[in-house]
């Protein structure tokens, strides 16, 4: 059983002693299938972004709207921080490392929903 080549085939292919011709032909077609998938996948993935992409023309250059929303969200967070310090409310907040990024994200997403939903 140890060195018999027919027995090895029986272990791998229990219903037959050697692989069928169709099995060998399918492995020769695999590179063509893989290459056709590799050629078709990028155009399909790029076509998913062909819907309306909100952007702004600023000095002749187009910027995505999410950048503008992010910048406005950060600016609003800075303004709110100045107000918190002026009103002496900042010592009541903790942890600040979570409060201000969450506030910036809140403003960013709120602006996005108000103007681009």
Buried (B, 14 or more C-beta within 10 A) or exposed (E): EEEEEEEEBBEEEEEEEEEEEEEEEEEEEEEEEEEEEEEEEEEEEEEEEEEEEEBEEEEEEEEEBBEBBBEBBBEBBEEBBEEBEEEEEBEEEEEEEEBBEEBBBBBBEBBBEEEEE
